Amino acid sequence: MRKKFNVPNTLTLIRILLTPVFLFLFLNKNIPNHFLWGLIVFAVGSFTDFLDGKIARARQLITVFGQLADPVADKVLTTAALLAFMDLGFCSIWIVMIVLLREFTVTSFRLVATSQGVVIPANIYGKLKTVSQMVFSLVIMLLAHLADVGKLAADFPLATVSNALLGVTCALCVISGAIYLAKSYKLIDFSK
């Protein structure tokens, strides 16, 4: 008999399912306060990331599914935000490219390590990268909402502020990715 999903894994799945809802709301100009609705859904998705890890550790519900799916769910949600920002002119394509390159590379190494029974934990820079990306995305969404409803000056440099914030995340991506790959190189057998 198959076991049902536990609470942390269910929260991970909810984060993935919220991603298209976030994109639909955030980018749909026909919905009043669409930036605000997108922000709310993104905030709920981000909160599930905090909550699933906390519950998994507290109740000892850490599973292989959770270890693999949780970071993927994070990447799905945060990448959706980056793509939305790029679509709206709030984010440089180069930031998106660097972030995606890091994410695909680290995920590939993580899968290889897992197939060899090796667990390479995320480093503090990787956690800071994810937190900064979620927090900065929320700030950008809030600024977009305020600009949309006329609460910011018409000449407020939203794209410049957005790119500066996401540039910090991009730097953390590079640092955390380099550290992760260096650890992986020592632990993974690349001859297999």
C-alpha positions as CSV (number, residue, x, y, z in Angstrom):
1,M,0.0,0.0,0.0
2,R,1.4,3.4,-1.0
3,K,1.8,6.0,1.7
4,K,0.1,9.4,1.4
5,F,2.0,12.6,1.2
6,N,2.9,14.1,4.5
7,V,2.3,17.7,5.4
8,P,5.7,19.1,4.3
9,N,5.5,17.3,0.9
10,T,1.9,18.6,0.5
11,L,3.1,22.1,1.1
12,T,5.8,21.6,-1.5
13,L,3.2,20.5,-4.0
14,I,1.0,23.5,-3.1
15,R,4.0,25.8,-3.8
16,I,4.3,24.3,-7.3
17,L,0.6,24.6,-8.0
18,L,0.5,28.2,-6.8
19,T,3.1,29.2,-9.4
20,P,0.8,29.4,-12.5
21,V,-1.9,31.1,-10.3
22,F,0.7,33.7,-9.3
23,L,1.7,34.3,-13.0
24,F,-1.9,34.5,-14.1
25,L,-2.8,37.1,-11.5
26,F,0.4,39.1,-11.7
27,L,0.5,39.5,-15.4
28,N,-3.2,39.9,-16.1
29,K,-3.9,43.6,-16.5
30,N,-7.6,43.0,-16.7
31,I,-7.8,42.1,-13.0
32,P,-7.9,45.1,-10.7
33,N,-4.8,45.3,-8.4
34,H,-3.3,42.4,-10.3
35,F,0.2,43.1,-9.0
36,L,-1.2,43.0,-5.4
37,W,-3.0,39.7,-6.0
38,G,0.2,38.2,-7.5
39,L,2.2,39.5,-4.5
40,I,-0.3,37.8,-2.1
41,V,-0.1,34.4,-3.9
42,F,3.7,34.6,-4.2
43,A,3.9,35.5,-0.4
44,V,1.8,32.4,0.4
45,G,4.0,30.2,-1.8
46,S,7.1,31.6,-0.2
47,F,5.7,31.0,3.3
48,T,5.1,27.3,2.4
49,D,8.8,27.1,1.8
50,F,9.6,28.2,5.3
51,L,6.8,26.1,6.8
52,D,7.5,22.8,5.0
53,G,11.1,22.7,6.1
54,K,10.2,23.7,9.7
55,I,7.6,21.0,10.0
56,A,9.7,18.4,8.3
57,R,12.6,19.0,10.8
58,A,10.4,19.3,13.9
59,R,8.3,16.1,13.1
60,Q,11.2,14.2,11.5
61,L,9.3,13.9,8.3
62,I,12.3,14.4,6.0
63,T,11.8,12.3,2.9
64,V,13.7,11.7,-0.4
65,F,10.8,13.3,-2.2
66,G,11.0,16.4,0.0
67,Q,14.8,16.7,-0.3
68,L,14.5,16.7,-4.1
69,A,11.2,18.4,-4.7
70,D,11.5,21.2,-2.2
71,P,14.4,23.0,-4.0
72,V,12.7,22.4,-7.3
73,A,9.5,24.0,-6.0
74,D,11.5,27.0,-4.9
75,K,13.1,27.3,-8.3
76,V,9.7,27.0,-10.1
77,L,8.2,29.8,-8.0
78,T,11.2,32.2,-8.0
79,T,11.9,31.6,-11.7
80,A,8.3,32.4,-12.5
81,A,8.7,35.8,-10.8
82,L,12.0,36.5,-12.7
83,L,10.3,35.7,-16.0
84,A,7.3,37.9,-15.1
85,F,9.7,40.7,-14.2
86,M,11.6,40.3,-17.4
87,D,8.3,40.4,-19.4
88,L,7.5,43.7,-17.7
89,G,10.9,45.2,-18.2
90,F,11.8,45.0,-14.5
91,C,14.7,42.5,-14.9
92,S,17.6,42.1,-17.3
93,I,17.7,38.9,-19.3
94,W,21.3,38.5,-18.1
95,I,20.1,38.2,-14.5
96,V,17.6,35.5,-15.6
97,M,20.2,33.7,-17.6
98,I,22.8,33.6,-14.8
99,V,20.2,32.5,-12.2
100,L,18.8,29.7,-14.5
101,L,22.3,28.6,-15.4
102,R,23.2,28.2,-11.7
103,E,19.9,26.5,-10.9
104,F,20.1,23.9,-13.7
105,T,23.7,23.2,-13.0
106,V,23.3,22.7,-9.2
107,T,20.1,20.6,-9.7
108,S,21.9,18.4,-12.2
109,F,24.8,17.9,-9.7
110,R,22.3,17.3,-6.9
111,L,20.6,14.5,-8.9
112,V,23.9,12.8,-9.8
113,A,24.9,13.0,-6.1
114,T,21.6,11.5,-5.0
115,S,21.9,8.7,-7.5
116,Q,25.2,7.8,-5.9
117,G,23.8,8.0,-2.3
118,V,25.6,11.3,-1.6
119,V,23.7,14.2,0.0
120,I,25.3,17.6,-0.5
121,P,23.5,20.1,1.7
122,A,22.7,23.6,0.6
123,N,25.3,26.1,1.9
124,I,24.4,29.3,3.7
125,Y,24.9,31.4,0.5
126,G,22.3,29.2,-1.3
127,K,19.8,29.8,1.5
128,L,20.6,33.5,1.4
129,K,20.1,33.4,-2.3
130,T,16.6,31.9,-2.0
131,V,15.5,34.1,0.8
132,S,16.9,37.3,-1.0
133,Q,15.2,36.3,-4.2
134,M,11.8,35.7,-2.5
135,V,12.1,38.9,-0.3
136,F,13.3,41.1,-3.2
137,S,10.6,39.7,-5.5
138,L,8.0,40.7,-2.9
139,V,9.5,44.2,-2.6
140,I,9.5,44.5,-6.4
141,M,5.8,43.4,-6.6
142,L,4.9,45.8,-3.9
143,L,6.6,48.7,-5.7
144,A,4.9,47.6,-9.0
145,H,1.5,47.7,-7.3
146,L,2.2,51.1,-5.7
147,A,3.3,52.5,-9.1
148,D,0.3,50.9,-10.8
149,V,-2.1,52.7,-8.4
150,G,-0.3,56.0,-8.5
151,K,1.3,55.9,-5.1
152,L,4.8,56.3,-6.5
153,A,6.1,59.3,-8.5
154,A,5.7,58.8,-12.2
155,D,9.5,58.9,-12.7
156,F,10.2,56.3,-10.0
157,P,13.0,54.1,-11.4
158,L,11.3,50.8,-10.8
159,A,13.4,48.9,-13.4
160,T,16.7,50.3,-11.9
161,V,15.7,49.4,-8.3
162,S,14.5,46.0,-9.4
163,N,17.6,45.2,-11.3
164,A,19.8,46.4,-8.4
165,L,17.9,44.1,-5.9
166,L,18.0,41.1,-8.3
167,G,21.7,41.8,-8.9
168,V,22.4,41.0,-5.3
169,T,20.5,37.7,-5.7
170,C,22.5,37.1,-8.9
171,A,25.8,37.6,-7.0
172,L,24.6,35.2,-4.3
173,C,23.7,32.7,-7.0
174,V,27.2,32.7,-8.4
175,I,28.9,32.4,-5.0
176,S,26.6,29.7,-3.7
177,G,26.8,27.8,-7.0
178,A,30.6,27.9,-7.1
179,I,30.8,26.6,-3.5
180,Y,28.2,23.9,-4.2
181,L,30.1,22.7,-7.3
182,A,33.4,22.7,-5.5
183,K,31.9,20.4,-2.8
184,S,30.3,18.3,-5.4
185,Y,33.5,17.8,-7.3
186,K,35.1,16.3,-4.2
187,L,32.1,14.0,-3.4
188,I,30.7,12.8,-6.7
189,D,32.3,10.0,-8.8
190,F,32.2,11.4,-12.3
191,S,33.5,8.2,-13.9
192,K,30.1,6.5,-13.3
